[in-house]
Amino acid sequence: MFSRRAIGGIAAIAAATAFAVIVPASAQRRGGGPGMMGSGMMGGYGTGPSGAYGMGPGIMWGAFNRPVTSDWGGGVLDYRQVNAYLQQGDQTGTADPKTNTVTYNDKDVTVDLVAVEPGHKDQTFEVHGLVNPTLVVPVGATVHLQLVNMDYGDNMEHGIIVTPVPPPYPYMSMMATGSGVAEVMPLLPWRSEKVEPQAQYASLGATFVAQQPGTYWYVCPTPQHAEEGMYGKFVVE
């Protein structure tokens, strides 16, 4: 059984409407240059680790219905690093299992999400071990939204779009959400091996400023995933 315990890669994606465009300091501390570009109103710089804290190249977003490989375009973590990533995620924010909410109070926030943590239902996100929790961040916070894909199998690539459009979502959720106001894209390919300790895992992220208070949703854009419930509420207050 996978124990809940690496820092994932951070791809800085800039939002031009409700969230402000920024290029995070991490992109400069860890080296590298322009990377992944979004679609629509999105733009920014991409980063991803080579090891726990290194850089990976950015690429145009698209579907990656295949297991992760070293050249997929984002970060690649091993089992030890993913355990450390989970442990780090458990130490940031305050989780309330009764309300299925994780609250972040700082002005610089890191949200470490997992797509389908082993032991949880398919087509779900996990934070602090909670399934599709409501995420609450302060107005004006710089948010580092990170994602590791722990899923395995055909069509199990995952990403995130932050959108003001509420559920329910259609089979092609992007027909409803568009590119949203922030995104973790391209879709992260699924883990390389069925046996978890032997696998490698895709990692990617986005950095933005949550300038506009309100209720948003973080949604997986892979066809059918959001329709089946792969989304959660994202509140800026």
Legacy VTK file of the C-alpha trace (Angstrom):
# vtk DataFile Version 3.0
C-alpha trace
ASCII
DATASET POLYDATA
POINTS 237 float
0.000 0.000 0.000
1.349 3.426 -0.887
2.237 5.445 2.190
1.276 9.123 2.170
4.560 10.968 2.177
9.568 15.461 -3.383
8.787 18.533 -4.644
6.898 18.508 -7.924
7.794 20.632 -10.915
6.264 24.087 -11.141
5.159 25.429 -14.519
4.305 29.098 -14.077
1.120 29.822 -16.005
-0.109 33.406 -16.061
-3.783 34.342 -15.885
-4.990 37.544 -17.487
-8.430 38.023 -15.963
-9.377 37.161 -12.371
-5.798 36.190 -11.528
-2.744 38.315 -12.203
0.191 37.437 -14.454
3.425 36.692 -12.607
6.686 34.893 -13.209
7.634 33.183 -9.934
10.991 33.597 -8.237
11.341 29.820 -8.304
11.806 29.957 -12.063
14.891 32.070 -11.506
16.248 30.290 -8.425
16.106 26.992 -10.231
17.350 28.257 -13.578
15.897 27.989 -17.064
13.870 30.213 -19.332
10.556 30.397 -21.154
8.553 27.202 -21.077
5.011 25.907 -21.388
2.497 28.240 -22.979
-1.235 28.073 -22.344
-4.104 28.750 -24.674
-6.605 31.604 -24.963
-5.713 34.293 -22.422
-3.040 32.153 -20.811
0.719 32.667 -21.010
3.765 32.234 -18.840
6.860 30.236 -18.129
7.288 26.531 -17.505
9.456 24.699 -15.016
9.821 21.104 -13.986
12.348 19.137 -12.012
15.245 17.025 -13.121
15.444 15.393 -9.717
13.522 17.064 -6.923
14.275 20.730 -7.633
15.581 20.973 -11.191
14.112 22.326 -14.387
12.375 20.596 -17.229
11.444 21.985 -20.639
8.036 23.506 -21.277
5.872 22.515 -24.210
2.558 23.332 -25.812
-0.333 21.663 -24.015
-2.017 18.575 -25.439
-3.160 15.049 -24.611
-0.560 12.521 -23.470
-2.376 9.204 -23.349
0.737 7.221 -22.467
2.910 6.454 -19.461
5.374 9.116 -18.378
8.809 9.206 -19.987
11.804 11.400 -19.231
11.132 13.588 -22.282
7.415 14.205 -21.810
8.011 17.917 -21.137
7.503 18.341 -17.399
8.900 16.969 -14.155
9.511 13.287 -13.473
9.607 12.044 -9.863
10.550 8.674 -8.438
8.731 6.885 -5.609
10.901 8.431 -2.893
10.335 11.928 -4.228
6.572 11.420 -4.459
6.516 10.269 -0.831
8.339 13.478 0.132
5.899 15.520 -2.002
2.941 14.019 -0.129
4.581 14.692 3.213
5.224 18.308 2.241
1.615 18.717 1.121
0.386 17.488 4.492
2.387 20.232 6.212
0.895 23.174 4.306
-2.606 24.465 4.905
-5.099 23.293 7.503
-7.279 20.327 6.615
-10.783 19.867 8.017
-12.057 16.374 7.158
-15.532 17.175 8.502
-16.099 19.875 5.893
-13.664 18.395 3.336
-11.818 21.715 3.222
-8.155 22.746 3.162
-7.532 26.374 4.166
-4.367 28.336 3.421
-3.774 31.582 5.324
-0.415 32.826 4.023
0.129 35.302 1.212
2.443 32.792 -0.489
0.594 29.491 -0.806
1.686 26.109 -2.130
-1.095 23.634 -2.883
0.189 20.111 -3.541
-2.452 18.064 -5.330
-2.406 14.434 -6.431
-4.398 13.042 -9.316
-5.818 9.713 -8.081
-3.650 8.880 -5.100
-3.522 5.059 -4.813
-6.222 3.794 -2.489
-8.696 6.449 -3.629
-11.477 6.290 -6.182
-10.558 6.898 -9.805
-11.232 10.325 -11.357
-10.514 12.246 -8.154
-7.998 14.782 -6.819
-6.437 14.439 -3.358
-5.018 17.099 -1.008
-4.064 16.149 2.563
-5.602 12.773 1.723
-9.016 14.432 1.256
-10.912 13.734 -1.960
-11.775 16.754 -4.137
-11.610 19.099 -1.137
-12.612 22.746 -1.187
-9.401 24.820 -1.310
-9.536 28.241 0.371
-6.857 30.907 -0.216
-6.644 34.597 0.765
-7.316 37.394 -1.711
-4.026 38.598 -3.158
-2.158 35.393 -2.369
0.501 34.096 -4.721
-0.600 30.525 -5.336
1.737 27.738 -6.459
-0.636 25.043 -7.690
1.250 21.759 -8.093
0.078 18.401 -9.426
1.528 14.882 -9.447
-0.257 12.202 -11.480
-0.229 8.899 -9.552
-2.863 7.264 -11.759
-2.194 4.286 -14.036
-3.800 3.013 -17.228
-5.260 4.035 -20.544
-6.792 7.539 -20.663
-5.525 8.338 -17.155
-3.641 11.505 -18.040
-4.722 14.467 -15.887
-4.381 18.248 -15.665
-6.102 21.188 -13.983
-8.115 24.145 -15.211
-9.242 26.737 -12.648
-12.547 28.152 -13.855
-15.473 30.270 -12.619
-17.832 27.878 -14.458
-19.586 25.593 -11.925
-20.439 21.908 -12.358
-21.938 19.784 -13.746
-19.531 19.416 -16.667
-20.078 17.693 -20.010
-18.011 14.835 -21.422
-15.727 17.434 -23.052
-15.378 19.674 -20.009
-13.237 22.220 -21.829
-16.260 23.050 -23.964
-17.677 24.539 -20.753
-14.551 25.788 -18.976
-12.419 27.047 -21.869
-8.851 27.698 -20.732
-10.109 29.095 -17.423
-8.259 31.710 -15.378
-5.295 29.453 -14.530
-4.208 26.009 -15.646
-1.775 23.163 -15.032
-1.229 21.912 -18.566
-0.302 19.972 -20.682
-2.037 16.887 -19.387
0.278 14.859 -17.173
0.846 11.286 -18.439
0.144 8.372 -16.115
2.798 6.630 -14.004
5.289 4.423 -15.793
4.723 1.121 -13.946
1.759 -0.567 -12.302
3.874 -1.457 -9.239
4.105 1.870 -7.398
7.643 1.669 -5.911
9.052 0.868 -9.355
7.207 3.670 -11.139
8.059 7.207 -12.172
5.477 9.972 -11.896
4.719 13.123 -13.923
4.802 16.468 -12.104
3.792 19.949 -13.226
2.347 23.142 -11.757
1.228 26.745 -12.149
1.832 29.998 -10.279
-0.666 32.864 -10.217
-1.980 35.661 -7.995
-5.547 35.181 -6.727
-6.611 38.814 -7.072
-10.360 38.477 -7.444
-12.439 37.068 -4.563
-15.058 34.533 -5.443
-15.796 30.864 -5.967
-13.983 28.934 -8.685
-13.475 25.259 -9.460
-10.370 23.219 -10.247
-11.300 20.761 -12.970
-9.577 17.923 -14.837
-9.908 18.703 -18.572
-9.413 15.116 -19.798
-12.593 14.031 -21.601
-15.147 12.399 -19.257
-13.091 12.928 -16.069
-14.884 16.050 -14.808
-18.202 14.590 -15.939
-17.447 11.683 -13.570
-16.617 14.040 -10.695
-12.949 15.003 -11.021
-13.241 18.576 -9.757
-13.291 20.571 -6.533
-14.158 24.056 -5.313
-11.474 26.773 -5.183
-12.454 29.736 -3.005
-10.661 33.105 -2.894
-11.739 35.179 0.124
LINES 2 239
5 0 1 2 3 4
232 5 6 7 8 9 10 11 12 13 14 15 16 17 18 19 20 21 22 23 24 25 26 27 28 29 30 31 32 33 34 35 36 37 38 39 40 41 42 43 44 45 46 47 48 49 50 51 52 53 54 55 56 57 58 59 60 61 62 63 64 65 66 67 68 69 70 71 72 73 74 75 76 77 78 79 80 81 82 83 84 85 86 87 88 89 90 91 92 93 94 95 96 97 98 99 100 101 102 103 104 105 106 107 108 109 110 111 112 113 114 115 116 117 118 119 120 121 122 123 124 125 126 127 128 129 130 131 132 133 134 135 136 137 138 139 140 141 142 143 144 145 146 147 148 149 150 151 152 153 154 155 156 157 158 159 160 161 162 163 164 165 166 167 168 169 170 171 172 173 174 175 176 177 178 179 180 181 182 183 184 185 186 187 188 189 190 191 192 193 194 195 196 197 198 199 200 201 202 203 204 205 206 207 208 209 210 211 212 213 214 215 216 217 218 219 220 221 222 223 224 225 226 227 228 229 230 231 232 233 234 235 236
